[in-house]
Amino acid sequence: MDVPFASREDAGRQLGDFLRTEGIQTDLVLGLPRGGVIVAAEVARILQRPLDVIVVRKIGHPLHREFALGALAEPDVAVLDETSLGRYLTTRSQLDKIIAEETARLSEYCERFHCAGIPDLTNLSVALVDDGIATGATTRAAALAARKRGARKIVVAAPVASPEAVKRLQEVADSVIVLIADPDFQAVGQYYAHFEQTTDDEVRVVLKSARG
């Protein structure tokens, strides 16, 4: 079966071309590490805008860490899905432990990726870019964090997303733009021919190149 995107770079080029054709412009493009930064780099190049990151971490279920109960975003935003918490989480101590672990990882990632310092978003229009949006938990946290840091306008952009995620993100972003909103969405990787895990070093190289 043919897939719409050969790679994250290809997805970023398609997304960037679409945004340019639609006349969408922002002051700054922010990728969500790690894979979203690869997509965002191509978007930033095509739109001729600076590239940076906004660091987020998923708050996963204690037994299934890929299942998001919420998310953290720098510097101090936490978003929890109360419905999922009531349905799946058994004790507050489990949640507190996971949040503590992910808060530590959030700080580590900020140190790794903000070699030029945390960008000032005051009164800026920003594009938040990821390689795909399943539940929208991390992207929602990123949008709330950007707003808290003074962003004037927030555009969420991704190659693919679930329709449910798009609907939820429209509550916190000024606009949500995706190339594919698939009712049969199951996983981001199904839309990519190549979807290997992005490494920290790859992110740093991309950011250094964009800043250089």
N, C-alpha and C positions, 0 to 999 in steps of 0.2 A: 504494500500500500504506500502510495506517495504521501510524504509529509510536507507541510508548508515551509519548514525552515531547515536548511542544511546544517546550521550551527547557530550559536549565539551571535556571532558576527553577522551572519546573513540575516538573522531576525532583526538585529539592530539597524542594518541598512534598510530593510523593508519598512521598519517602523519610522526611521528617520525620514525616509523619502515621503511616507504618508503624511507625517506631521508638517513637513515643508510644503507639500502640495496643498494641504489644508490651511496653510498660513498660520500654523501654531508656532509661536515663539515664546521663549522664556529667557530670563536673565541667566539662569544657571541650570545645569542638568545634574541631578543627583542619582547615582546608582545605588541599589541596595545590594550590599555584599552577600555572597561573592559573585554568583553568576550574573546578577543584574548589572554589575559594573561593566561587564564585557558588552552587553547590549547597549548600555548607556553611553559607552565610549563612541560607538558608531553614530548614535543619535546626536551627541554633542558635536562630533566632527561634521555631520551633514548640516546641522543647524548653525554651526560656527559659534558655539557657545562654550563657556568653561565647563569642565567636568570635575565633580567631587563625589563624595559619598555621604550617605546618612546611614549610620550603623544601627542595625536592628537585630534582635535575637528572638527566636520563637520560644514560647513557654509551652513545652510539650507535656503530654500525659506521662505520668511516672512509669507506666508499663509500655507505652507506645509513644516514644518521644517525637515521632514524626507527626502525630496528631496534635494540632495546635489547640491549646486551651486559652491562648492569648499571646501577647508579644510585648517586648520591651523595645524602646527606641531612645537613642541618645538625646539629651543627657539623662533625663529622669521621667520618661513617660512609660507607663504600664497600662496595657489594655487587657482585660480579662473577659472571656465569654461566659457570662453568668449561667446561661442555659447549659452549656457543656460542663461547667463546674458542678452544677447540681446533679447532672446525669452521670458523670464519669469519675469525679474525684471523690475519694472517701474521707480524707482527713486534711485539715488545714496545714498540718506539719509537712505533708508531702508537697503541697503547693509552695510553702515557704522555702523548702529545701531547693526545689527546682528554680524558683525565682532568684535565690541567692547564687546558685551556680551560674545561671544565665546572666545575672548582673555582673559577676566577675568576668565572664567571657566578653560581655559588652565593653567593659573597660579595656580589656586586652585588645580587642579589635579596634577601638578608638585610637589606642597608642600605635597600632600597626599601620593604620590607613590614613591618619590625619598628620602626616609628616609636615604639612604646611599649616597646621592648626585647624581648629574647627571653623568652618566658614560662617561668616555673619550673614544671616538670611533676612535681616531687617529690611522690610519694604521691597523685597525681591519677589519676582515671579519665578517659581521653580517647577521643574519637571521631575517627578519621582519615577524612576524607571526600574523595572524588574524583568527577569526573563520569562515570567509567567506568574499568574496569580490564581491560587487554588481557593483558599478560604478568605484571603484578604486580611488576615490578622496582622501580619508583619507590615503590610503596606498601610493599613489603617493606623497602626502605631506611628509609622514614619510620617504620615500626613499630619497627625495630631502634634507630633514633635516639631515639624516644620512650622506649623501654625503658632505653636508656643514660642518658637524662636523668632517670630516676627514676620514670617513670609506673608506677602501681600496676596499672592495668588498661587494656588497649588493645582498642577495638572498631573494626574496619574496616567502613566503610559506603559503599555506592555504589549508584546506580540500576541499573547493569548491569555484568556481568563475564563473562569466560570461565570455564567450570568448572575449567579447569586452574589459572587464577590463584587462584580461591577455595581450591582444595586447597593450593597452595603457601603462601598467606597464613595458613591455619589453623595452620601450623607456627610462626608468629611472633606471632600475635595471639590474644587470649583468645576472641574471636568475630569472625566475618566475616558481615556481613549485606548481601545484595544483593536487589533486587527481581526482577531477571532474571538467571539464569545460563544463558546460551544455548549449547548445544553447537555451534551454527552461527555463533558469534561470529566476526566478521571485523574490524570497526572500531567504535569507540565512536560515531562520528558517524552510523552507520546507524540508531541508535535515537532520533535527535532530528530533529524537523522543522526546527529552526533550531539550527545548531551552528557559529556564527561564532567565530573566534578571540577569546578574551578578552584585553583589553589590560591593561598594567600600571596605567594610570590607573583602569580599572574596578575592579581589585582594591583599589587604595588607597581609592577612594570607598566601596566596600562595607565595608572594614575600619574606616574612619573613622566611617561611619554606625553600625556595630555598637558601636563603642567609645563613641560619643557618647550 
